[in-house]
Structure formats: C-alpha cells, structure tokens
C-alpha cells in the first residue's frame, strides 16, 4: 500500500476522503457521502446494551436498515471502478461464472479491507441462486451483512433476499440466496448525497496529501487483515457511512418505539464516560477544545454554537452524525468536568439541526 511520504497516511484514502471545517469527512466519489471513524468496541457495546435493555436482539433490524444503504453504496463502488455495471451482465451461470465473481472480489479486496471491517473472499457463487462470502477478521457484523445483502440484491436485480450468517473458525460466513418477497422496510431508506460544507474549524494539514496530521498519526491500516488500529489507545476502528447510523436508528425507533433513543443516549453517554474516566486535563477550556476537535476529526460533526459555564452547556449543531448520540458524548464530557450527573432539554431535535441545553444538578 502506497503511503504519503510526509505523514504516512494511505494515498488512496487521502484521495477519496476530504476533511471539512464543519466537522464532517466527505468522500470524493459519487454519490458523495459523509463518513466517520468509530471505535468497533464502542459500536458493539452500545448495541449490546440496547439488546440487553429491551430483552431481544436487534441484529435483524440493523441488517434490514443497512441493506437499503448497501444498495446505494453499490453506486459509489461503480464510480470508483470506472462505472463498471455488473447489472448489465445477464444473471446466469454461463455469463456470470463463479470464477468471475471470485476475480471481482479479489480485485476489490484491498479497497474493501481499507474500510476496516475485515478481508473478503467468495466461497461459492451460482448466478441467480446463491452467493456465499467469507470475511477474515470481521467486526460490526450486522452492518457487514446488510451491506453485502444490499449489493447482492442490487447486482442480481432480485426483489428480495434471505441470508444466514455466523462465525466459522473465526471467519464470518454469509450465505445469501434469492427470495421472492420484499421486506416490509423496502423503500423506506436511502442514501442521500451531501454537499460539503464550510465551518470555523481549521486543522494542521499534511502539506503533501492534505490529511489532518492528528488523523495520520493516530490511525494505522493493516490491509492484509482488513483492520484499522488506533495507535494512541490500541483500539480497533471502522469506517461507517454517517447515514447508516441514522437509517438504523430510524428503523429501530419505528419498530421498537421511542424508548430506544433514550436507551441509546444513555448507552452512548455511559460508554463515553468510561472512555474519559482515566483522562486528565489542566482546565475545562483545554478539555473542551480537544474533545470537540477530536470528534470533528472523526467526522462526527462540530457545533455552530457552543456555550459553557460551570455546570451547563448550550449547543446548536447542524452537522452532528446523529443528534442524540452526539449530545450524549457532550453530556459525558460535562459529567467528566463537573463530576455530577447531567440532564438534557431539547429546544429543537431534527436530523440536520439540533439545539439543546445540558445541565448538571447539585
């Protein structure tokens, strides 16, 4: 993998990712989408907490929500590979032999591995019937399964699919097959193209490739294993489409009710609080500058307005990856600074615009 000679960041990633002053990271390939970097343990812990709180697994809902995102991600994959459209090849075993499927995935394996979700291979393929994929070093499994199902349905032009998946000898094995019926959630979700914005935040950029130097110094890619590691804390990271998070949360709320958002807010706040537990800081101003900038570098957003006093925060933000989860991170930070429990009061809670106050009690 070629790396920038100045900062060591992967050159292919620097060409396809743009960091903006509004706290977003936007891909340069069409459709242009916002992406973010998230700790794998964070994602998995929060959804395990949700499943424990409601007494049932949520993997099925996550897979269905992500599948519809995956269909649109196929359009981005096509643009990266010079507009190659596999839909134009008739779905039969003569024109789509198994060796062709294996060759295509083999050719894309390094780019897929750069997302940090493992390294794929085709185990078995029969056009118009079934596809079996294997992933070494998998993570965030329901997201991966949903992406694969979405792309599979898109390429094969089928009305629906069915799947079985699980770990075998440490690898994730996904068995997919054609199905006649569309799922109930079909058509409810889609991937919106975003317009890159501007903001007040500025970064110390690599003079050669333009990547923020704190990102280049923190993240390390192991393409042979499909893993992104954080050099600072040793945690595994993954790249996720921002709209995946919101699609999944919308679907969870529709199926399980509004309490889901409250549970996820508390789960995120608790996780972020544990992450901050051993961290020290000289004064609140230094803490908040670093905390907000680090979230922006990950593509999580940056406030349009941020006012703080000894025991409260007033926030307005239009670029949060998710309004509730971003607010939960701020609540964890306020509890770290004050040592007291917090509560939130919303003035405005919309997808692209949030305004709220977080306060602590005596």
C-alpha positions in Angstrom: 0.0 0.0 0.0 1.4 3.3 -1.0 1.7 5.9 1.7 2.2 9.6 1.8 6.0 10.2 2.1 5.3 13.1 4.5 2.8 11.7 7.0 2.4 8.0 6.2 -1.3 8.2 5.5 -2.5 5.7 2.8 -2.5 7.6 -0.5 -5.7 6.0 -1.9 -7.6 7.0 1.3 -6.3 10.6 1.1 -7.6 10.9 -2.5 -11.1 9.7 -1.5 -11.6 11.5 1.8 -12.0 15.2 2.5 -11.9 16.8 6.0 -14.1 19.9 6.3 -14.2 22.7 8.8 -17.7 21.9 9.9 -16.6 18.6 11.4 -17.5 16.3 8.5 -15.5 13.9 6.5 -16.9 13.5 2.9 -16.0 11.1 0.2 -15.0 12.4 -3.1 -16.5 9.5 -5.1 -20.1 9.8 -6.3 -22.5 9.7 -4.6 -20.7 11.9 -2.1 -21.5 10.8 1.4 -20.4 11.7 4.9 -18.3 9.0 6.6 -16.9 8.7 10.1 -14.4 6.7 12.1 -15.8 4.9 15.1 -14.3 2.5 17.6 -15.5 -1.0 16.9 -15.9 -1.8 20.6 -18.0 1.4 21.1 -20.4 0.4 18.3 -20.8 -3.2 19.5 -21.1 -2.3 23.2 -23.8 0.3 22.6 -26.0 -2.1 20.6 -25.4 -4.9 23.1 -26.6 -2.5 25.8 -29.7 -1.8 23.8 -30.4 -5.5 23.2 -30.0 -6.2 26.9 -32.3 -3.3 27.9 -35.2 -4.4 25.6 -34.6 -8.1 26.1 -34.2 -9.0 22.5 -31.5 -8.9 19.8 -31.7 -6.1 17.3 -29.4 -7.6 14.6 -32.3 -8.3 12.2 -33.4 -4.6 12.3 -29.8 -3.4 11.8 -29.3 -5.8 8.8 -32.5 -4.6 7.1 -31.8 -0.9 7.6 -28.2 -1.3 6.3 -29.3 -3.4 3.4 -31.0 -0.4 1.8 -28.0 1.7 2.4 -25.8 -1.0 0.8 -27.8 -0.8 -2.4 -26.9 2.8 -2.9 -23.3 2.1 -1.8 -23.0 0.0 -5.0 -23.3 3.2 -7.0 -20.3 4.6 -5.2 -18.3 1.3 -5.8 -19.2 1.6 -9.5 -17.8 5.1 -9.7 -14.5 4.1 -8.1 -14.1 1.3 -10.7 -14.8 3.4 -13.8 -18.5 2.9 -13.9 -18.4 -0.9 -14.3 -22.1 -2.0 -14.0 -22.5 -5.7 -13.3 -26.3 -5.3 -13.6 -25.8 -5.3 -17.4 -24.5 -8.9 -17.4 -27.4 -11.4 -17.6 -27.8 -13.3 -14.3 -27.0 -16.8 -15.5 -24.2 -19.2 -14.7 -22.7 -19.0 -18.2 -22.2 -15.2 -18.3 -21.6 -14.9 -14.6 -19.4 -17.9 -13.7 -18.1 -18.4 -10.2 -14.5 -17.6 -11.3 -15.7 -14.1 -12.4 -17.3 -13.4 -9.0 -14.1 -14.5 -7.3 -12.0 -12.4 -9.6 -14.1 -9.3 -9.0 -14.0 -9.6 -5.2 -10.3 -10.4 -5.4 -9.8 -7.2 -7.4 -11.7 -5.1 -4.8 -10.4 -6.8 -1.7 -7.8 -4.2 -0.8 -10.3 -1.3 -1.1 -12.8 -3.2 1.0 -10.2 -4.0 3.5 -9.4 -0.3 3.8 -12.8 0.2 5.5 -11.5 -1.8 8.5 -14.2 -4.4 8.5 -12.1 -7.4 7.6 -10.9 -9.0 4.3 -13.5 -10.7 2.0 -13.5 -13.7 -0.3 -16.0 -15.6 -2.4 -16.6 -19.1 -1.2 -19.4 -20.1 -3.6 -21.4 -18.4 -6.3 -24.2 -19.5 -8.6 -25.8 -16.7 -10.6 -29.5 -16.3 -9.9 -29.3 -18.7 -7.0 -26.8 -18.1 -4.2 -23.7 -16.3 -3.0 -21.5 -17.3 0.0 -18.9 -14.8 1.2 -16.3 -15.2 3.9 -14.6 -12.4 5.9 -11.5 -12.8 7.9 -11.1 -10.5 11.0 -14.8 -9.3 10.8 -16.3 -6.7 13.0 -19.7 -4.8 13.3 -21.2 -8.0 11.8 -24.9 -6.8 11.2 -23.6 -3.8 9.2 -21.4 -6.0 7.0 -24.2 -8.5 6.4 -26.6 -5.7 5.5 -24.1 -4.1 3.1 -23.5 -7.5 1.4 -27.2 -8.2 1.0 -27.9 -4.8 -0.4 -25.1 -5.0 -3.0 -26.1 -8.6 -3.8 -29.7 -7.7 -4.4 -28.7 -4.7 -6.5 -26.3 -6.6 -8.8 -28.7 -9.6 -9.2 -31.8 -7.3 -9.7 -33.9 -9.5 -7.4 -37.0 -8.4 -5.4 -35.6 -9.7 -2.1 -33.1 -12.0 -0.5 -32.6 -14.2 2.5 -29.5 -14.9 4.5 -27.8 -17.0 7.2 -24.6 -15.9 8.8 -22.3 -16.8 11.6 -18.7 -17.4 12.6 -16.8 -20.5 11.5 -13.2 -20.9 12.7 -13.1 -17.2 13.4 -14.3 -16.1 10.0 -17.7 -14.6 9.2 -19.6 -16.7 6.7 -22.6 -15.1 5.0 -24.9 -17.3 2.9 -27.2 -15.3 0.7 -30.0 -16.6 -1.6 -32.8 -15.2 -3.8 -36.2 -14.6 -2.2 -39.5 -13.7 -3.8 -40.9 -11.3 -1.3 -39.8 -7.8 -0.4 -39.1 -7.0 3.2 -41.6 -4.6 5.0 -38.9 -1.9 5.2 -38.2 -1.8 1.5 -38.1 1.7 0.1 -38.1 3.5 3.4 -34.4 4.2 3.5 -32.0 5.7 1.0 -28.5 7.2 0.8 -28.6 10.9 0.3 -25.7 12.7 -1.5 -24.4 15.5 0.6 -22.9 18.9 -0.2 -19.6 19.5 1.6 -19.9 22.4 4.0 -17.6 25.0 5.5 -17.0 25.8 9.1 -14.9 27.7 11.6 -12.7 24.8 12.5 -9.2 24.5 11.0 -6.7 21.6 11.0 -3.0 21.2 10.9 -2.8 19.5 7.5 -0.1 17.4 5.9 1.5 19.7 3.2 1.7 16.8 0.7 -1.6 14.9 0.9 -3.8 17.4 2.8 -4.9 14.9 5.6 -5.1 16.4 9.1 -1.9 15.3 10.8 -3.6 14.2 14.1 -5.5 11.6 12.0 -2.4 10.5 10.1 -0.5 10.0 13.3 -3.4 8.2 15.1 -4.6 5.6 12.5 -2.7 2.7 11.1 -4.0 0.4 8.3 -3.3 -3.3 8.2 -4.6 -4.1 4.7 -3.6 -7.7 4.7 -6.0 -8.3 7.6 -8.6 -5.6 6.9 -8.0 -3.8 10.2 -7.7 -0.1 11.2 -5.9 0.4 14.5 -5.7 3.5 16.7 -2.0 3.9 17.6 -2.9 6.0 20.6 -5.3 3.8 22.5 -4.8 0.5 20.7 -8.5 0.2 19.8 -9.8 -1.1 16.5 -11.6 1.4 14.3 -14.1 1.2 11.5 -15.3 3.5 8.7 -19.0 3.9 8.6 -21.4 5.9 6.4 -23.0 8.6 8.7 -26.4 7.9 7.1 -26.1 4.2 8.1 -26.3 5.2 11.7 -29.4 7.4 11.2 -31.1 4.8 9.0 -30.5 2.2 11.7 -31.8 4.4 14.5 -34.9 5.4 12.5 -35.7 1.8 11.8 -35.2 0.8 15.5 -37.4 3.6 16.6 -40.2 2.7 14.1 -40.2 -1.0 15.2 -39.5 -0.7 18.9 -40.8 2.7 19.9 -39.3 6.0 21.2 -37.7 4.5 24.3 -35.0 3.1 22.0 -33.5 6.5 21.6 -33.4 7.2 25.3 -31.7 3.8 25.9 -29.1 4.5 23.2 -28.5 8.0 24.5 -27.7 6.6 28.0 -25.6 3.8 26.5 -23.5 6.3 24.5 -23.2 8.6 27.5 -22.0 5.7 29.7 -19.6 4.4 27.1 -18.1 7.8 26.5 -17.9 8.4 30.3 -15.9 5.2 30.7 -13.6 6.2 27.9 -12.9 9.5 29.6 -12.5 8.0 33.1 -8.7 7.9 33.2 -8.1 11.0 31.2 -6.8 14.2 32.9 -6.9 17.8 31.8 -5.5 21.1 33.0 -8.7 23.2 32.7 -12.2 22.9 31.2 -11.3 25.1 28.3 -8.4 22.9 27.2 -10.6 19.8 27.7 -13.5 21.1 25.5 -11.2 22.4 22.7 -9.6 18.9 22.5 -12.8 17.0 22.9 -14.8 18.8 20.2 -11.8 18.8 17.8 -11.2 15.1 18.2 -14.9 14.4 17.4 -14.7 16.6 14.3 -11.6 14.8 13.1 -13.6 11.6 13.2 -16.3 13.1 11.1 -18.8 13.3 14.0 -19.6 17.0 13.5 -18.8 20.3 15.1 -21.2 22.8 16.9 -22.3 26.0 15.2 -22.8 27.4 18.7 -21.2 26.1 21.9 -21.5 28.0 25.2 -20.5 26.6 28.5 -20.4 27.7 32.1 -19.6 25.9 35.3 -22.5 23.4 35.2 -24.1 23.6 31.8 -23.7 23.6 28.0 -25.8 25.3 25.4 -25.3 23.8 22.0 -26.6 24.3 18.4 -25.3 22.0 15.7 -26.3 21.2 12.1 -23.5 18.6 11.2 -23.9 16.0 14.0 -23.6 12.5 12.7 -26.6 11.8 14.9 -28.2 14.4 17.2 -28.9 12.2 20.2 -25.6 10.3 20.2 -23.5 13.5 19.7 -25.4 15.1 22.6 -24.7 12.0 24.7 -21.0 12.5 24.1 -21.2 16.1 25.3 -23.2 15.0 28.3 -20.4 12.5 29.2 -17.8 15.3 28.8 -19.8 17.7 31.1 -20.1 14.9 33.7 -16.4 14.4 33.5 -15.6 18.1 34.0 -18.2 18.6 36.8 -18.3 15.2 38.5 -22.1 15.4 38.5 -25.0 13.7 36.7 -26.5 15.6 33.8 -29.9 16.0 32.1 -30.7 17.3 28.6 -33.5 19.6 27.5 -34.2 19.9 23.7 -35.3 23.1 22.1 -35.0 21.6 18.6 -34.3 18.0 17.6 -34.2 17.4 13.8 -31.9 15.4 11.6 -29.9 18.3 10.4 -30.5 20.8 13.2 -30.3 20.4 16.9 -30.5 22.9 19.7 -30.4 21.9 23.4 -29.1 22.6 26.9 -27.3 20.0 29.1 -27.2 20.9 32.8 -25.9 19.2 35.9 -27.6 19.1 39.3 -26.1 20.0 42.7 
